[in-house]
Amino acid sequence: MPATAAPYYVPDFTTWTGTRLDSQEIARLMTVAPPPTINSGPWFVMFYREDCDHCHELLATHFSGSLSTPTLTISIPDTDPAASLEFPCSECHVRTLLKGPDYVLTTPLLMRVMDGVITYVVIDAEDSSSIDQCLHP
């Protein structure tokens, strides 16, 4: 985690494909480091908000029950805890971004990672073909 945080973050996820997850500034703002195994083999990574219906729908549809691919979920801490929805992924590795900065990004945001390198980013979670392409390369 950096010594100081910026007042806000506006990541451009369109440029992330082909880069290491741990090289992205916002990814280094997790309050607990990601599992070291994120740099080995395939992973899914998803930024989400605890009160986001679309986020929880994506998690419930594709990440509930037994997971064949490890999954890291990263919560954006800008929601009202009273509005939080039930988290459907019992096998996900759950992390939270540092409280304080404003995170300007649309959730859910799903990525496929191989050996620590981002290989696919779903920018539009309404695009079911993009989600399928991410989940089933």
N, C-alpha and C positions, 0 to 999 in steps of 0.2 A: 504494500500500500504506500502511496506517495506521502511525503511528510506533510504537504499541504494540498488541499483540494481546491479546484477552481469553483467559482460560484455556480457554474452550470456546465453541462456537457451536451453537445449536439453531435453524436457520432454519425458518420456517413457510412452506413453499412454496405452501400453499393461498392465500396473500395476494399472491403474486408476479405473477399475471396482470394485465396492464395497467400494470405498472411497468417502469422502465428496468433492464436488467441491471446497468449500472454504478452504480445507486443502492443495490444490495444489498450490505450489509457483507461477507458472505462472498465475494462476487464480487470484491471489492477486495483479497482476500488471495492472489491469484495471484502466484506468484514472478516471473512475466513477464507484462506487461500483455497483454490479449487483442488480436488484430489490430484496427487502427483500422477496418477494413471491417466489423466486427461491427455498426456503427451504420448500415450501408447494406444494404438489401435483406433477403432471408430468410436465416436461419441456424438450425441446430440446435445446441443446447448440451446436453452430458451430463456430469453428475457421476458418477464411477465410482471403484471401487477396483481396484487392479491384481490382486488375488487373488479377485475376485468372478466366479463362474461366470456368473451371470445378466447381469452387465455385459458380459462378453465375448461371450456368446451374442447379446445385442441388437446389439452392435457388428458381429459377424460376419454376422448376418442382414441388417442394414439399412445398414451403413456400411463394407462392404469393397468393394474395386474402385473404379471411377470414381464420384465423388459429383456429383450434379447440384446439390446445395445445400451451401454451405460448412458445415463442422461443427467446433465447438470442443469438445474433451473436457477435463475438469478432474479431475485425479486427486486423491483424498483420500489424503494421505501417512501413513496409519496401518496399513499392512500390512507383513508380513514380506517383504522383497525376495526371499527364497528361494521364496516361495509365488506370486510374480507369474506371471501367465499371458501368453502371447504376445499382443501387441497387433495386432488384425486390420485396423486402419484406417490405410492408408498415406497417405491424403490429409487426414486430420484435423489440425487445428491443436491441438497438445497443450500443455496447461498443467498446473501442479501448485499446489495450495494450500500456503501457508506451513506448514512443519513446526513442531510445538510444541503448538498448541491441540488440544483434542479436538473433532472434528467429529461431532456427533450427528445423523446423517441416514441414511436408507436409500437404498442404491444398487442399481441404476442409477436416476438421476433424469433424465428427458429433457424438454427444453423446446424450443419453437419461438419464435424471436425474429424480429421484423420491424423494421428500422430502429432497432435497439437496444432495442425494447420487447418484453417477454415477452408472447406472445399465447396460449400454451398450455403447461400443465405436466402431465406424466404422473407422478402420485404413485405409482401402483401399476403397476410394470412387468410384472406378471402379467396385466394387463388388455389383451388384444390389440386390442380395439376402441379403447381410448384411445390406444394407440401408433399405430394406423392413422389415427385422427383427427388426431393430432399430425403425422404424416409426410405425410399427404395431405389437406390442408384442403379 
